[in-house]
């Protein structure tokens, strides 16, 4: 395995934007799911991202700082309800022809929701998909090694890697994995399932490097 990042840096695909997008669905396991979802959206400052919701999911797009800031805030506002909450998300950067909302790329890097904190134990299963590069497994392994160094990686499961820790820690590891990996491929996709307040016992996780 080649651990050198610089050898594999790939320029952005022709005709594509480096705008970051995330499409996610929020699932509060509660009969109060409507106020929990709507409250999380209403209490999050989304003025620095392009955002659109429908009856299935919400899409946010812009600079990576603001996309992760908004998704994290929505999850935390729902999580503070004390209910079991799951957020299922797909992040992407470099999608060919992805230009709608590019005006938000000119925003500064100040995060508008970062002051909202919640010390909530959170579990994540995530998978990286570096598109069109033969060294894709190096990209994945390097992201896992970084999460190990950050103390959030708790093992590999089938088709994913697991992170555990307080919400701020695991979101930081997710963002670092995404941003660092995005420098090595023109198009990157990352899926993540994020859970808190689960009634299920935490399983023993095999310490292996999954995707």
C-alpha positions as CSV (number, residue, x, y, z in Angstrom):
1,X,0.0,0.0,0.0
2,X,1.3,3.4,-1.0
3,X,0.7,5.9,1.8
4,X,1.8,9.0,-0.1
5,X,-1.1,11.4,-0.6
6,X,0.8,13.8,-2.9
7,X,1.5,11.2,-5.6
8,X,-2.2,10.7,-6.1
9,X,-3.6,14.2,-6.1
10,X,-6.0,14.5,-9.1
11,X,-7.4,17.7,-10.5
12,X,-11.1,18.4,-10.7
13,X,-13.0,16.7,-13.5
14,X,-13.5,18.8,-16.6
15,X,-16.8,20.7,-16.5
16,X,-17.4,19.8,-12.8
17,X,-17.6,22.0,-9.7
18,X,-15.9,21.4,-6.4
19,X,-19.1,22.3,-4.7
20,X,-19.9,19.8,-1.9
21,X,-23.3,18.3,-1.7
22,X,-25.2,16.1,0.8
23,X,-28.5,14.5,0.5
24,X,-29.8,13.1,3.7
25,X,-32.9,11.8,5.5
26,X,-33.5,12.1,9.2
27,X,-35.4,9.4,11.1
28,X,-36.4,10.1,14.7
29,X,-37.8,6.9,16.2
30,X,-40.7,8.7,17.9
31,X,-44.3,9.5,17.4
32,X,-43.1,13.1,17.7
33,X,-41.1,12.8,14.5
34,X,-42.8,15.7,12.8
35,X,-41.8,18.5,15.3
36,X,-38.4,16.9,15.8
37,X,-37.6,17.0,12.1
38,X,-39.1,20.4,11.4
39,X,-37.6,21.8,14.6
40,X,-34.1,20.6,13.7
41,X,-34.4,22.3,10.3
42,X,-35.9,25.5,11.6
43,X,-33.2,25.9,14.4
44,X,-30.3,25.5,12.0
45,X,-28.9,28.5,10.2
46,X,-28.8,27.5,6.5
47,X,-28.1,30.9,5.0
48,X,-24.7,29.9,3.6
49,X,-25.9,26.8,1.7
50,X,-28.2,25.9,-1.1
51,X,-30.9,23.8,0.5
52,X,-34.0,22.1,-0.7
53,X,-36.3,19.6,1.1
54,X,-39.0,17.3,-0.3
55,X,-41.1,14.5,1.1
56,X,-38.2,12.0,1.0
57,X,-35.0,13.9,1.9
58,X,-33.1,17.2,2.2
59,X,-30.2,18.3,-0.1
60,X,-27.6,20.9,1.0
61,X,-24.8,22.2,-1.2
62,X,-22.0,24.7,-0.9
63,X,-18.5,24.8,0.7
64,X,-17.6,21.7,2.7
65,X,-17.4,23.7,5.9
66,X,-21.0,24.8,5.7
67,X,-22.4,21.5,4.4
68,X,-21.0,19.6,7.3
69,X,-21.9,22.4,9.7
70,X,-25.5,22.3,8.6
71,X,-25.9,18.5,8.6
72,X,-24.2,18.2,12.0
73,X,-26.5,20.9,13.5
74,X,-29.7,19.3,12.2
75,X,-28.6,15.9,13.6
76,X,-27.7,17.4,17.0
77,X,-31.0,19.4,17.3
78,X,-32.9,16.2,16.6
79,X,-30.6,14.2,19.0
80,X,-31.2,16.5,21.9
81,X,-34.8,15.3,21.9
82,X,-33.5,12.2,23.7
83,X,-35.1,9.9,21.1
84,X,-33.3,7.3,19.0
85,X,-32.3,9.3,15.9
86,X,-30.7,8.1,12.7
87,X,-29.5,10.3,9.9
88,X,-28.7,8.6,6.5
89,X,-26.5,10.7,4.2
90,X,-24.7,10.7,0.9
91,X,-22.0,13.3,0.5
92,X,-20.5,14.1,-2.9
93,X,-17.9,16.4,-4.5
94,X,-16.8,16.7,-8.1
95,X,-19.9,15.3,-9.7
96,X,-19.7,16.1,-13.4
97,X,-22.0,19.0,-14.3
98,X,-22.8,19.8,-10.7
99,X,-23.0,23.6,-10.8
100,X,-26.4,24.6,-9.4
101,X,-25.8,26.7,-6.3
102,X,-22.2,27.5,-7.1
103,X,-22.8,31.1,-5.9
104,X,-22.5,29.7,-2.3
105,X,-18.9,28.8,-3.0
106,X,-18.0,32.5,-2.5
107,X,-19.1,32.4,1.2
108,X,-16.4,32.8,3.9
109,X,-15.4,29.8,6.0
110,X,-17.1,30.9,9.2
111,X,-19.5,28.2,10.4
112,X,-22.8,29.5,11.7
113,X,-23.9,26.6,13.8
114,X,-20.6,25.6,15.4
115,X,-21.4,27.1,18.8
116,X,-24.3,24.6,19.2
117,X,-22.8,21.6,21.0
118,X,-24.3,18.4,22.5
119,X,-22.2,15.8,24.2
120,X,-24.1,12.9,22.8
121,X,-22.5,9.5,22.2
122,X,-22.8,8.8,18.5
123,X,-22.1,5.9,16.2
124,X,-21.4,6.1,12.5
125,X,-20.9,3.6,9.7
126,X,-19.4,5.2,6.7
127,X,-18.0,4.2,3.3
128,X,-15.8,6.1,0.8
129,X,-16.1,5.7,-3.0
130,X,-13.2,7.4,-4.8
131,X,-14.3,7.4,-8.5
132,X,-12.1,6.7,-11.4
133,X,-8.8,6.2,-9.7
134,X,-6.9,2.8,-9.6
135,X,-5.5,3.5,-6.1
136,X,-8.9,3.8,-4.5
137,X,-8.1,1.4,-1.8
138,X,-5.1,3.5,-0.7
139,X,-7.5,6.5,-0.4
140,X,-9.8,4.4,1.8
141,X,-7.0,2.9,4.0
142,X,-5.5,6.4,4.6
143,X,-8.9,7.7,5.7
144,X,-9.2,4.8,8.2
145,X,-5.7,5.4,9.5
146,X,-6.5,9.0,10.1
147,X,-9.6,8.1,12.0
148,X,-7.6,5.7,14.1
149,X,-5.2,8.5,15.0
150,X,-8.1,10.7,16.0
151,X,-9.4,8.0,18.3
152,X,-12.8,7.5,16.7
153,X,-12.3,4.5,14.5
154,X,-13.7,1.4,16.2
155,X,-13.5,-1.2,13.5
156,X,-14.5,-2.5,10.2
157,X,-17.9,-4.0,9.3
158,X,-19.1,-5.4,6.0
159,X,-19.0,-2.6,3.4
160,X,-18.2,0.2,5.9
161,X,-16.0,1.5,8.7
162,X,-17.3,2.4,12.1
163,X,-16.7,5.5,14.2
164,X,-17.7,6.0,17.8
165,X,-17.4,9.0,20.1
166,X,-19.2,12.2,21.0
167,X,-21.0,13.8,18.1
168,X,-18.5,16.5,17.6
169,X,-15.7,14.0,17.4
170,X,-17.3,11.7,14.9
171,X,-18.5,14.5,12.6
172,X,-14.9,15.9,12.7
173,X,-13.5,12.5,11.6
174,X,-16.2,12.2,8.8
175,X,-15.3,15.6,7.5
176,X,-11.6,15.0,7.6
177,X,-12.0,11.7,5.8
178,X,-14.1,13.3,3.1
179,X,-12.0,16.5,2.6
180,X,-8.6,14.7,2.6
181,X,-9.9,12.0,0.3
182,X,-11.4,14.5,-2.1
183,X,-7.9,15.8,-2.9
184,X,-7.0,12.4,-4.4
185,X,-9.8,12.0,-6.9
186,X,-11.9,14.2,-9.2
187,X,-15.2,12.7,-7.9
188,X,-15.7,11.4,-4.4
189,X,-18.8,9.9,-2.8
190,X,-19.2,9.1,0.9
191,X,-22.1,7.4,2.5
192,X,-22.8,7.7,6.3
193,X,-25.4,6.3,8.7
194,X,-25.3,8.2,11.9
195,X,-27.1,7.1,15.1
196,X,-27.5,8.2,18.7
197,X,-29.6,7.3,21.7
198,X,-30.1,3.7,20.4
199,X,-31.7,1.2,22.7
200,X,-29.5,-1.5,21.1
201,X,-26.4,-2.7,22.9
202,X,-23.2,-1.6,21.2
203,X,-21.8,-4.7,19.3
204,X,-18.3,-6.0,19.5
205,X,-16.6,-4.6,16.3
206,X,-13.8,-6.5,14.6
207,X,-10.7,-4.4,14.3
208,X,-10.2,-4.5,10.6
209,X,-10.1,-1.9,7.9
210,X,-13.4,-1.9,6.0
211,X,-14.4,0.4,3.2
